[in-house]
């Protein structure tokens, strides 16, 4: 994921996701970061990253909305088909607790969900490169191109 470089009196998006008061609520989790971004586009309150997202609003204006942001960065596996809700790695409590896994069972659930998301995103990225840049050979042991019809 790329984020804008630091140009304001705010931390970078990446730093805010992992450190400071916001970071304790996000714990560098992409699902929770995406929920903050969804709330930004929907104009909903309650995002721990609201200040930093607003500091980089020019970056987020590059996209027509949440669905376009999700599609551009291949985050479809983290949202419902209608783009209205984020699919969380762990049960979501509206940022009320530290979002780091608290038990071994939560950690295993979190790890499996994260790995599933990464695999899906890699697949989507490889498919996009193959479709829009066919001159580039995608060499990945975990992916094979779909036969063209």
Secondary structure, 3 states (H helix, E strand, C coil): CCCCCCCCCCCCHHHHHHCHHHHHHHCCCHHHHHHHHHHHHHCCCCCCCHHHHHHCHHHHCCCCCHHHHHHHCCCHHHECCCCCCECCCCCCCCCCCCCCCCCHHHHHHHHHHHHHHHHHHHHHHHHHHHHHCCCCCCCCCCCCCCCCC
